[in-house]
C-alpha cells in the first residue's frame, strides 16, 4: 500500500474515534488551508455585508479568527468584533493569530447557550458556523436577543448536495465503494443541515428575525492543495468523511475510497493544485 494512502488511512482511523467536539478540534490542524480555500466565500460574505456601522459585532463559529479579523478591518477602529467558537484549540489558535489586532476578542462557548448578558450587537456574521446547533431555534433566539433592534444577521451555509458539485462529486466517490446509497441527513446538525431554504426561513422567523432572504451563489474553492492532500482531507473532514466513518470500511476499502477521491481531485487539478466549483447560500435577516 503506498505510504500516502497509509498516512491518510491512519488519519481517518484516528478521526473516527473522536466525539463531536473533537471533530471541531481537528479543524485546527487545517485552519490555514481551509481559510485559503474559503477565501472566495468570505469575499461574498463581506460583499453582502457592505460597510457596516456600529460598535460591536459577533462572528459565530469564528474558527481561527480569519473572518473575525476581516470584519474588524471593515468596521471602525473603535468598534469591537467578538468571535465565539466551541473548540478550545481553535479559539486558542484565533487568539494566537490575532495578537496584533486591537479590536477583536474571543469567547470559548456555544452560541446556543452562552449568556451574552447586556451585550447588544450591531451585527452578527458566520461563515459555515451555524449549521451544527442541536436546537437551532434556541440558538438563534439566543443570538437574536443579544442584538440591537434592526441589527443585521448575515451567514453562509451550504445548499443541497445535488446543487453543489463540490460535495456531490466527493460523496459519490465514497458511495461507489461502500455499497450504500446516499441518505439525506435532513435537518440533523451537520454541514448540510441548512440546505432547505424553507427550513432556514422558519427557524429565523421563529427566533424573532425579519426580512429573511436566501441567495444561492456559484463560487470556486481554490487553495494550494495537491490532489493527494485534497483527497486525504476529504477522508477525514466534511460530508465525505462522515460517510466513510458510518460505513466502517476495512483497510482495503479505505484504500479504494482514497484512490477514488484522488481520481476526482486530479480531474479538478489546475497546474499543481486543485480547484472545485461549488455553490453556497447567503442568508440575510434583521433583528
Number of C-alpha atoms within 10 A of each C-alpha: 8 7 8 13 20 14 12 22 21 12 15 20 17 11 18 17 11 13 10 9 11 15 17 19 19 17 17 20 13 13 18 14 14 17 18 17 20 18 18 14 25 19 13 15 21 18 10 14 18 9 12 16 14 15 16 23 29 27 26 25 27 27 30 27 29 20 25 30 23 14 24 22 15 16 19 16 11 11 18 21 25 22 30 24 24 19 25 17 19 24 26 17 17 25 18 12 14 18 10 9 12 14 20 24 20 20 19 16 17 16 22 19 15 14 14 14 8 9 13 19 25 22 25 26 27 24 22 21 20 23 22 19 19 13 13 22 19 17 19 23 20 19 25 23 19 22 24 16 14 14 21 23 26 22 23 25 23 23 24 22 18 10 16 16 15 17 24 16 17 23 22 18 21 28 17 13 16 19 9 11 9 12 7 11 11 14 18 15 16 18 20 22 23 27 20 14 17 10 14 21 21 13 20 23 18 15 20 17 23 17 13 17 15 19 13 16 13 13 15 17 18 19 19 14 20 19 23 20 17 20 25 23 21 24 28 24 17 17 19 24 21 16 21 23 16 10 16 13 15 9 15 9 16 23 18 17 26 24 18 19 27 22 16 19 24 19 13 15 16 13 8 10 18 23 23 20 14 19 23 23 23 21 22 23 21 21 25
